[in-house]
């Protein structure tokens, strides 16, 4: 190969290295105190979440990169230049010149490089995010392996940066170790306090819809938990209570009764008969329940209803027989049914045994048949 042929290749490699971020004293990422680590995560969580979401990258990756390359914010480059990612100076704007390590020809060497200087940590985060999102001038997809739209999780994103963002051969493994050691993957999804409040995130974005959490389902809109509201999903209607939980069973909402099942499905029952304890209800097309069969506390008082109609006759309830006329429980009177006579006492129960009624004695048997002998 001629010298002229070597120059373009060398030029490309030098240009590539100029754009690569490097690990500035990367060992500091694991040498920081626990207090420094927790303070770094707490102080930067909100900004990392906001910036990474805006540019379509994983929050866990950006936090891990910042932690790894700045030693949790203790490196000279981060304290003197707010540069948390080892971003090289691009030829304009402020910069600082500092020694750093590069992995060249199979080993690390120390060189002095010019690094970008930022006015704030947020500005540094945005610079890193823009670089990953926009790539290099000659290849805008250069870092696409780390995009949320390309990488299905933080591990794939980490290996998408291997050999591109940094020269170290174990860069991806180090990112993953930082993420998993400090549970930074939780920033990519789940119920997270991002520094501005509690929100549900999916792949780094605020989520809308149902999610299962702590043994039940909650509804989120733009990440925020919704309380006391009707919501629709999967072709069904649901209701979330004052704690945001999807309700089930029999519920009174706005003065009307509804049933949401008791089998962990939580959806509103419609156009069907539903059972609750000893009663049955008929759910209308909008889910509103009407008493169908059983003893119900209605606006007019307690009534026995059969197939949606006020009932007349005996019914067994709570261990005894009661007689109802137009749904109303009768008491202190003789009643007839099945060609026999019965007496219901003051509590509405059919009596048995010998009883004195209006000064006369009657026998109603003692074998659970209740009719007058």
Buried (B, 14 or more C-beta within 10 A) or exposed (E): EEEEEEEEEEEEEEEBBBBBBBBBBBEBBBEBEEEBBEBBBEEBBBBBBBBBBEBBBBBBBBBBBBBBBBBBBBBBBBEEBBBBBBBBBEEEEEBBEBEBBBBEEEEEEEEEBBBBBBEEBBBBBBBBBBBBBEBBEEEEEBBBBBBBEBBEBBBBBBBBBBBBBBBBEBBBBBBBBBBBEBEBBBBBBBBBEBBEEEBBBBBBBBBBBBBEBEEBBBBBBEBBBBEEEBBEBEEBBBBBEEEBBBBBEBBEBEEEBBBBBEEEEBBBBBEEBBBBEEBBBBBEEEBBBEBBBBBBEEEEEEBBBBEEEBBBEBBEBEEBBBBBBEBBBBBEEBBEEEEEBBBBBEEBBBBBEEBEBEEEEBEBBEEEEBBBE
